[in-house]
Amino acid sequence: MLTIRRKISVIIFGLMLVVGGFFYVYDQVYLASGVNVEKKTIVIEKGDNALVVGEKLSNDGIITGKYFLAYYLWKKNQLHNLVAGVYTFSAGMKIPEVARMITGGEITSTAVPVTFPEGWTISQMAERLDANGFSKNDFLSIANNPSSELKEKYKFLNEIPKEKSLEGYLFPDTYYFAKDASAQDIIEKMLKNFDAKITEKMRADVALQKKSLYDVVTMASIVEGEVKSDDDRKIVAGLFWNRFENGMPLQSDATLEYILGDNKFQHSIAETKINSPYNTYQNRGLPPGPVSNPGLASILATLNPEKTDYVYFLTDPKTGNTAFAKTFEQHIANKAKYGL
């Protein structure tokens, strides 16, 4: 008899969980609203799925949760009916109202796509923003002089030395900005993207290697400027770390390009002697900070370099291929071979 009672109790408890779960989901989907108390503008980009959109909306407190939105869209057979654009949501909206807007295309304004290639500097990004109707000066002002409030909001910026810019942390990607987006909006979107790309494992690897993220980003920016293929990036990253650890100057033309604002396969002897803390021909170790904004492949290569016996390398100006050398004599022979 006791066994039967236990079985009945388990069944009743299970039913209560099911019923309770049903009413909870119903409440979150149909009755509850998000926690935001003011209007919020969200950009839905082409290719965003229901969970990506739901995360954007829930992060800004517009809806109760991304899975509740995905459930509602699935139930209404609208999972694939999302319309890209810029949307403005009022406080207190519920998921059915939000879903109607983003599947019906009730767009507030058209998003402006802006692409920043890997290895671009803050200055280059500012010029592209200017060409797309955004304030270059406002962008440069914030990027070159990040406020303490901005550093506090994005903890990974705390390693940036005082009076240094956000160079290295404005993640290169294609973004969709609202036409009236402020420089602050733009920069924060890029910083959020950087934060999302640098995984917990990557941060753990940085700590395990007893490096700082700032050092890794700085080295990655150099690697980004030197070579273009993923395999070459790993080799060059290993080569540069070897030079760094052995107290040798990095001798990177990418750092000279940053100083001079040019783009050369090879610099003159006079240019390698220019007086600048960023000149890695004249100064040992890493430069004072990143010389560009590297992409994910260069950051990963810097964290996971390939160990080789190579000491020198150069880029074939005709093909862009990299020629490596283990000795100075081999390097000289490569220079002669490729006309450098």
DRENDO-1510 file (C-alpha; in Angstrom, 1 decimal, always signed):
<recs>
REC; n; res; u; v; w
REC; 1; MET; +0.0; +0.0; +0.0 .
REC; 2; LEU; +2.8; +2.3; +0.9 .
REC; 3; THR; +4.4; +1.7; -2.5 .
REC; 4; ILE; +1.1; +2.6; -4.3 .
REC; 5; ARG; +0.9; +5.8; -2.2 .
REC; 6; ARG; +4.4; +6.7; -3.2 .
REC; 7; LYS; +3.7; +6.1; -6.8 .
REC; 8; ILE; +0.6; +8.3; -6.6 .
REC; 9; SER; +2.6; +11.0; -4.9 .
REC; 10; VAL; +5.2; +10.9; -7.6 .
REC; 11; ILE; +2.6; +11.1; -10.3 .
REC; 12; ILE; +0.8; +14.0; -8.6 .
REC; 13; PHE; +4.1; +15.8; -8.1 .
REC; 14; GLY; +5.0; +15.2; -11.8 .
REC; 15; LEU; +1.6; +16.6; -12.9 .
REC; 16; MET; +2.1; +19.6; -10.7 .
REC; 17; LEU; +5.5; +20.2; -12.3 .
REC; 18; VAL; +4.0; +19.9; -15.8 .
REC; 19; VAL; +1.1; +22.2; -15.0 .
REC; 20; GLY; +3.3; +24.7; -13.2 .
REC; 21; GLY; +5.8; +24.7; -16.0 .
REC; 22; PHE; +3.0; +25.2; -18.6 .
REC; 23; PHE; +1.7; +28.3; -16.7 .
REC; 24; TYR; +5.2; +29.6; -16.2 .
REC; 25; VAL; +6.0; +29.4; -19.9 .
REC; 26; TYR; +2.6; +30.9; -20.8 .
REC; 27; ASP; +3.2; +33.8; -18.4 .
REC; 28; GLN; +6.7; +34.5; -19.8 .
REC; 29; VAL; +5.5; +34.3; -23.4 .
REC; 30; TYR; +2.1; +36.0; -23.3 .
REC; 31; LEU; +1.7; +38.0; -20.2 .
REC; 32; ALA; +5.1; +39.2; -18.9 .
REC; 33; SER; +7.1; +42.0; -20.4 .
REC; 34; GLY; +10.8; +42.8; -20.3 .
REC; 35; VAL; +12.4; +44.9; -17.6 .
REC; 36; ASN; +13.4; +47.9; -19.7 .
REC; 37; VAL; +11.7; +51.2; -18.8 .
REC; 38; GLU; +12.5; +53.2; -21.8 .
REC; 39; LYS; +12.5; +52.9; -25.6 .
REC; 40; LYS; +15.3; +50.7; -27.0 .
REC; 41; THR; +16.6; +50.5; -30.5 .
REC; 42; ILE; +17.9; +47.1; -31.8 .
REC; 43; VAL; +19.5; +46.2; -35.1 .
REC; 44; ILE; +18.4; +42.8; -36.5 .
REC; 45; GLU; +21.1; +41.8; -39.1 .
REC; 46; LYS; +20.6; +39.7; -42.2 .
REC; 47; GLY; +21.2; +36.1; -41.2 .
REC; 48; ASP; +20.3; +36.5; -37.5 .
REC; 49; ASN; +18.3; +33.5; -36.3 .
REC; 50; ALA; +15.6; +33.6; -33.6 .
REC; 51; LEU; +18.0; +32.8; -30.8 .
REC; 52; VAL; +20.4; +35.5; -31.8 .
REC; 53; VAL; +17.6; +38.1; -32.1 .
REC; 54; GLY; +16.2; +36.8; -28.8 .
REC; 55; GLU; +19.5; +37.3; -27.1 .
REC; 56; LYS; +19.8; +40.9; -28.3 .
REC; 57; LEU; +16.2; +41.6; -27.1 .
REC; 58; SER; +16.6; +39.9; -23.8 .
REC; 59; ASN; +20.0; +41.5; -23.1 .
REC; 60; ASP; +18.4; +44.9; -23.5 .
REC; 61; GLY; +15.4; +43.9; -21.3 .
REC; 62; ILE; +12.9; +44.1; -24.1 .
REC; 63; ILE; +11.6; +40.5; -23.7 .
REC; 64; THR; +11.7; +37.9; -20.9 .
REC; 65; GLY; +14.1; +35.5; -22.6 .
REC; 66; LYS; +15.4; +34.4; -25.9 .
REC; 67; TYR; +14.0; +30.8; -25.6 .
REC; 68; PHE; +10.5; +32.2; -25.0 .
REC; 69; LEU; +10.7; +34.2; -28.2 .
REC; 70; ALA; +12.0; +31.3; -30.2 .
REC; 71; TYR; +9.2; +29.1; -28.8 .
REC; 72; TYR; +6.5; +31.7; -29.8 .
REC; 73; LEU; +8.0; +32.0; -33.3 .
REC; 74; TRP; +8.1; +28.3; -33.7 .
REC; 75; LYS; +4.6; +27.9; -32.5 .
REC; 76; LYS; +3.4; +30.5; -35.0 .
REC; 77; ASN; +5.5; +29.0; -37.8 .
REC; 78; GLN; +7.5; +32.2; -38.1 .
REC; 79; LEU; +11.0; +31.1; -37.2 .
REC; 80; HIS; +12.3; +32.0; -40.6 .
REC; 81; ASN; +10.2; +35.1; -41.1 .
REC; 82; LEU; +12.5; +37.6; -39.4 .
REC; 83; VAL; +13.1; +40.9; -41.3 .
REC; 84; ALA; +16.5; +42.6; -41.0 .
REC; 85; GLY; +16.4; +46.3; -40.0 .
REC; 86; VAL; +16.5; +48.8; -37.1 .
REC; 87; TYR; +13.6; +48.5; -34.7 .
REC; 88; THR; +12.6; +50.7; -31.8 .
REC; 89; PHE; +10.7; +49.0; -28.9 .
REC; 90; SER; +8.7; +50.7; -26.2 .
REC; 91; ALA; +8.8; +49.7; -22.6 .
REC; 92; GLY; +6.3; +47.1; -21.4 .
REC; 93; MET; +6.0; +45.2; -24.7 .
REC; 94; LYS; +5.2; +41.5; -24.6 .
REC; 95; ILE; +6.6; +38.8; -26.9 .
REC; 96; PRO; +3.6; +38.6; -29.3 .
REC; 97; GLU; +3.9; +42.4; -29.9 .
REC; 98; VAL; +7.6; +42.1; -30.4 .
REC; 99; ALA; +7.3; +39.1; -32.7 .
REC; 100; ARG; +4.7; +41.0; -34.8 .
REC; 101; MET; +7.1; +43.8; -35.4 .
REC; 102; ILE; +10.2; +41.8; -36.3 .
REC; 103; THR; +8.3; +39.4; -38.6 .
REC; 104; GLY; +6.1; +42.1; -40.2 .
REC; 105; GLY; +9.1; +44.4; -40.9 .
REC; 106; GLU; +7.9; +47.4; -38.8 .
REC; 107; ILE; +11.3; +48.9; -39.3 .
REC; 108; THR; +12.2; +52.2; -37.6 .
REC; 109; SER; +15.0; +53.0; -40.1 .
REC; 110; THR; +17.3; +51.2; -42.5 .
REC; 111; ALA; +20.5; +49.9; -41.0 .
REC; 112; VAL; +23.7; +51.1; -42.6 .
REC; 113; PRO; +26.2; +48.3; -43.3 .
REC; 114; VAL; +29.8; +49.2; -42.5 .
REC; 115; THR; +32.7; +46.8; -43.0 .
REC; 116; PHE; +36.0; +47.1; -41.2 .
REC; 117; PRO; +38.7; +44.8; -42.6 .
REC; 118; GLU; +41.1; +42.9; -40.3 .
REC; 119; GLY; +44.2; +44.9; -39.6 .
REC; 120; TRP; +42.7; +48.4; -40.0 .
REC; 121; THR; +43.6; +51.1; -37.6 .
REC; 122; ILE; +41.3; +53.4; -35.7 .
REC; 123; SER; +42.1; +56.2; -38.2 .
REC; 124; GLN; +41.1; +54.0; -41.1 .
REC; 125; MET; +37.9; +53.0; -39.4 .
REC; 126; ALA; +37.1; +56.7; -38.8 .
REC; 127; GLU; +37.5; +57.5; -42.5 .
REC; 128; ARG; +35.1; +54.7; -43.4 .
REC; 129; LEU; +32.5; +55.8; -40.9 .
REC; 130; ASP; +32.8; +59.4; -42.3 .
REC; 131; ALA; +32.2; +58.0; -45.8 .
REC; 132; ASN; +29.0; +56.4; -44.5 .
REC; 133; GLY; +27.6; +59.5; -42.8 .
REC; 134; PHE; +28.8; +59.1; -39.2 .
REC; 135; SER; +30.9; +61.5; -37.2 .
REC; 136; LYS; +34.6; +60.8; -37.7 .
REC; 137; ASN; +35.6; +63.3; -35.1 .
REC; 138; ASP; +33.3; +61.9; -32.4 .
REC; 139; PHE; +34.5; +58.4; -33.1 .
REC; 140; LEU; +38.2; +59.4; -32.9 .
REC; 141; SER; +37.6; +61.4; -29.7 .
REC; 142; ILE; +36.2; +58.4; -27.9 .
REC; 143; ALA; +38.5; +55.8; -29.4 .
REC; 144; ASN; +41.6; +57.7; -28.8 .
REC; 145; ASN; +40.6; +58.9; -25.3 .
REC; 146; PRO; +38.4; +56.2; -23.7 .
REC; 147; SER; +36.7; +57.3; -20.6 .
REC; 148; SER; +37.1; +55.6; -17.2 .
REC; 149; GLU; +33.4; +54.8; -17.4 .
REC; 150; LEU; +33.9; +52.9; -20.6 .
REC; 151; LYS; +36.9; +51.0; -19.2 .
REC; 152; GLU; +34.8; +50.1; -16.1 .
REC; 153; LYS; +31.9; +48.9; -18.3 .
REC; 154; TYR; +34.2; +46.6; -20.3 .
REC; 155; LYS; +36.6; +45.1; -17.8 .
REC; 156; PHE; +39.0; +43.7; -20.5 .
REC; 157; LEU; +40.0; +47.4; -21.1 .
REC; 158; ASN; +41.4; +47.7; -17.7 .
REC; 159; GLU; +44.8; +46.4; -18.9 .
REC; 160; ILE; +45.1; +49.4; -21.4 .
REC; 161; PRO; +47.8; +51.8; -20.0 .
REC; 162; LYS; +46.6; +55.2; -19.1 .
REC; 163; GLU; +46.2; +57.6; -22.0 .
REC; 164; LYS; +46.3; +54.8; -24.6 .
REC; 165; SER; +43.6; +54.4; -27.2 .
REC; 166; LEU; +41.2; +51.5; -28.0 .
REC; 167; GLU; +43.5; +50.4; -30.8 .
REC; 168; GLY; +43.4; +46.6; -31.0 .
REC; 169; TYR; +40.0; +46.2; -29.3 .
REC; 170; LEU; +37.6; +47.5; -32.0 .
REC; 171; PHE; +36.9; +44.2; -33.5 .
REC; 172; PRO; +37.0; +44.1; -37.4 .
REC; 173; ASP; +33.7; +42.9; -38.8 .
REC; 174; THR; +30.7; +43.9; -40.9 .
REC; 175; TYR; +28.3; +45.9; -38.7 .
REC; 176; TYR; +24.8; +47.3; -39.2 .
REC; 177; PHE; +24.4; +50.6; -37.6 .
REC; 178; ALA; +21.2; +52.7; -37.2 .
REC; 179; LYS; +21.5; +55.9; -39.3 .
REC; 180; ASP; +21.4; +58.0; -36.1 .
REC; 181; ALA; +23.8; +55.8; -34.2 .
REC; 182; SER; +26.2; +57.8; -32.1 .
REC; 183; ALA; +30.0; +57.3; -31.9 .
REC; 184; GLN; +29.4; +55.8; -28.4 .
REC; 185; ASP; +26.9; +53.4; -29.8 .
REC; 186; ILE; +29.2; +52.3; -32.6 .
REC; 187; ILE; +32.3; +51.8; -30.3 .
REC; 188; GLU; +30.3; +49.9; -27.7 .
REC; 189; LYS; +28.9; +47.6; -30.4 .
REC; 190; MET; +32.5; +46.9; -31.5 .
REC; 191; LEU; +33.7; +46.3; -28.0 .
REC; 192; LYS; +30.8; +43.9; -27.3 .
REC; 193; ASN; +31.8; +42.0; -30.4 .
REC; 194; PHE; +35.4; +41.8; -29.2 .
REC; 195; ASP; +34.2; +40.6; -25.8 .
REC; 196; ALA; +32.1; +37.9; -27.4 .
REC; 197; LYS; +34.9; +36.7; -29.7 .
REC; 198; ILE; +37.4; +36.3; -26.9 .
REC; 199; THR; +36.1; +33.1; -25.3 .
REC; 200; GLU; +36.7; +31.9; -21.7 .
REC; 201; LYS; +39.1; +29.3; -23.0 .
REC; 202; MET; +41.1; +32.0; -24.8 .
REC; 203; ARG; +41.2; +34.1; -21.6 .
REC; 204; ALA; +42.3; +31.1; -19.7 .
REC; 205; ASP; +45.1; +30.4; -22.2 .
REC; 206; VAL; +46.3; +34.0; -21.8 .
REC; 207; ALA; +46.5; +33.5; -18.0 .
REC; 208; LEU; +48.2; +30.1; -18.4 .
REC; 209; GLN; +50.9; +31.6; -20.6 .
REC; 210; LYS; +51.4; +34.3; -18.0 .
REC; 211; LYS; +50.7; +37.0; -20.5 .
REC; 212; SER; +48.2; +39.9; -20.5 .
REC; 213; LEU; +45.4; +40.2; -23.0 .
REC; 214; TYR; +46.9; +43.5; -24.0 .
REC; 215; ASP; +50.2; +41.8; -24.9 .
REC; 216; VAL; +48.4; +39.2; -26.9 .
REC; 217; VAL; +46.4; +41.8; -28.8 .
REC; 218; THR; +49.5; +43.8; -29.4 .
REC; 219; MET; +51.4; +40.8; -30.8 .
REC; 220; ALA; +48.4; +39.8; -32.8 .
REC; 221; SER; +48.2; +43.2; -34.4 .
REC; 222; ILE; +51.8; +42.8; -35.6 .
REC; 223; VAL; +51.1; +39.3; -36.9 .
REC; 224; GLU; +48.0; +40.6; -38.7 .
REC; 225; GLY; +50.1; +43.2; -40.5 .
REC; 226; GLU; +52.8; +40.8; -41.6 .
REC; 227; VAL; +51.1; +37.7; -43.2 .
REC; 228; LYS; +47.7; +36.8; -44.5 .
REC; 229; SER; +47.3; +33.0; -44.4 .
REC; 230; ASP; +46.3; +31.2; -41.2 .
REC; 231; ASP; +49.3; +28.7; -41.4 .
REC; 232; ASP; +51.7; +31.6; -41.9 .
REC; 233; ARG; +50.3; +33.5; -39.0 .
REC; 234; LYS; +51.0; +30.6; -36.6 .
REC; 235; ILE; +54.6; +30.3; -37.8 .
REC; 236; VAL; +55.2; +34.1; -37.7 .
REC; 237; ALA; +53.6; +34.3; -34.3 .
REC; 238; GLY; +56.0; +31.6; -33.0 .
REC; 239; LEU; +58.9; +33.3; -34.6 .
REC; 240; PHE; +58.1; +36.7; -33.0 .
REC; 241; TRP; +57.5; +35.1; -29.6 .
REC; 242; ASN; +60.9; +33.5; -29.9 .
REC; 243; ARG; +62.5; +36.8; -30.6 .
REC; 244; PHE; +60.6; +38.4; -27.8 .
REC; 245; GLU; +61.6; +35.8; -25.3 .
REC; 246; ASN; +65.3; +35.8; -26.4 .
REC; 247; GLY; +65.5; +39.6; -26.0 .
REC; 248; MET; +65.8; +40.2; -29.8 .
REC; 249; PRO; +64.1; +43.1; -31.5 .
REC; 250; LEU; +61.0; +42.0; -33.4 .
REC; 251; GLN; +62.0; +44.0; -36.5 .
REC; 252; SER; +58.4; +44.2; -37.8 .
REC; 253; ASP; +57.6; +46.3; -40.8 .
REC; 254; ALA; +54.0; +46.4; -39.5 .
REC; 255; THR; +55.1; +48.6; -36.7 .
REC; 256; LEU; +56.9; +50.9; -39.2 .
REC; 257; GLU; +53.7; +51.1; -41.2 .
REC; 258; TYR; +51.9; +52.2; -38.1 .
REC; 259; ILE; +54.4; +55.0; -37.5 .
REC; 260; LEU; +54.7; +56.2; -41.1 .
REC; 261; GLY; +51.1; +55.5; -42.2 .
REC; 262; ASP; +52.3; +53.6; -45.3 .
REC; 263; ASN; +51.9; +50.1; -46.7 .
REC; 264; LYS; +55.2; +48.7; -48.0 .
REC; 265; PHE; +56.7; +45.3; -48.4 .
REC; 266; GLN; +60.1; +46.6; -47.3 .
REC; 267; HIS; +61.3; +49.8; -45.7 .
REC; 268; SER; +64.5; +51.7; -46.2 .
REC; 269; ILE; +67.4; +51.6; -43.7 .
REC; 270; ALA; +66.7; +55.2; -42.9 .
REC; 271; GLU; +63.1; +54.3; -42.1 .
REC; 272; THR; +64.1; +51.5; -39.8 .
REC; 273; LYS; +66.0; +54.1; -37.7 .
REC; 274; ILE; +63.1; +56.4; -37.2 .
REC; 275; ASN; +62.8; +57.6; -33.6 .
REC; 276; SER; +59.6; +56.1; -32.1 .
REC; 277; PRO; +58.7; +53.8; -29.3 .
REC; 278; TYR; +56.7; +51.8; -31.9 .
REC; 279; ASN; +59.8; +51.1; -33.9 .
REC; 280; THR; +60.6; +47.5; -33.3 .
REC; 281; TYR; +63.8; +47.7; -35.3 .
REC; 282; GLN; +65.3; +50.1; -32.7 .
REC; 283; ASN; +63.5; +48.9; -29.5 .
REC; 284; ARG; +63.4; +45.4; -28.0 .
REC; 285; GLY; +60.2; +43.8; -26.9 .
REC; 286; LEU; +56.6; +44.7; -27.8 .
REC; 287; PRO; +55.7; +48.2; -28.9 .
REC; 288; PRO; +53.7; +50.3; -26.4 .
REC; 289; GLY; +50.4; +49.0; -27.8 .
REC; 290; PRO; +48.6; +47.4; -30.8 .
REC; 291; VAL; +49.4; +48.8; -34.2 .
REC; 292; SER; +46.0; +47.8; -35.7 .
REC; 293; ASN; +42.8; +46.0; -34.8 .
REC; 294; PRO; +43.5; +42.3; -35.5 .
REC; 295; GLY; +41.0; +39.6; -36.6 .
REC; 296; LEU; +40.3; +36.5; -34.7 .
REC; 297; ALA; +42.6; +34.3; -36.8 .
REC; 298; SER; +45.6; +36.4; -35.8 .
REC; 299; ILE; +44.6; +36.5; -32.1 .
REC; 300; LEU; +44.3; +32.7; -32.1 .
REC; 301; ALA; +47.6; +32.3; -33.9 .
REC; 302; THR; +49.3; +34.5; -31.3 .
REC; 303; LEU; +47.8; +32.3; -28.5 .
REC; 304; ASN; +48.6; +29.0; -30.3 .
REC; 305; PRO; +51.8; +29.7; -32.3 .
REC; 306; GLU; +53.7; +27.0; -34.2 .
REC; 307; LYS; +57.1; +26.3; -32.9 .
REC; 308; THR; +59.8; +26.1; -35.6 .
REC; 309; ASP; +63.5; +26.8; -36.1 .
REC; 310; TYR; +62.8; +29.7; -38.4 .
REC; 311; VAL; +64.4; +33.0; -37.5 .
REC; 312; TYR; +63.7; +35.2; -40.6 .
REC; 313; PHE; +60.9; +35.6; -43.1 .
REC; 314; LEU; +59.8; +37.8; -45.9 .
REC; 315; THR; +56.8; +38.2; -48.2 .
REC; 316; ASP; +57.1; +37.7; -52.0 .
REC; 317; PRO; +55.8; +41.1; -53.4 .
REC; 318; LYS; +54.4; +39.3; -56.5 .
REC; 319; THR; +52.4; +36.4; -54.9 .
REC; 320; GLY; +52.1; +37.4; -51.3 .
REC; 321; ASN; +53.6; +34.1; -50.2 .
REC; 322; THR; +55.9; +33.9; -47.2 .
REC; 323; ALA; +59.4; +32.6; -47.4 .
REC; 324; PHE; +61.0; +31.5; -44.2 .
REC; 325; ALA; +64.7; +31.0; -43.3 .
REC; 326; LYS; +66.5; +29.4; -40.4 .
REC; 327; THR; +69.8; +31.3; -41.0 .
REC; 328; PHE; +70.7; +34.8; -42.0 .
REC; 329; GLU; +72.4; +33.4; -45.1 .
REC; 330; GLN; +69.2; +31.7; -46.2 .
REC; 331; HIS; +67.3; +34.9; -45.6 .
REC; 332; ILE; +69.7; +36.9; -47.8 .
REC; 333; ALA; +69.3; +34.3; -50.5 .
REC; 334; ASN; +65.5; +34.6; -50.3 .
REC; 335; LYS; +65.8; +38.4; -50.5 .
REC; 336; ALA; +67.8; +38.1; -53.7 .
REC; 337; LYS; +65.4; +35.5; -55.1 .
REC; 338; TYR; +62.4; +37.7; -54.6 .
REC; 339; GLY; +64.1; +41.0; -55.6 .
REC; 340; LEU; +64.0; +42.6; -52.1 .
</recs>
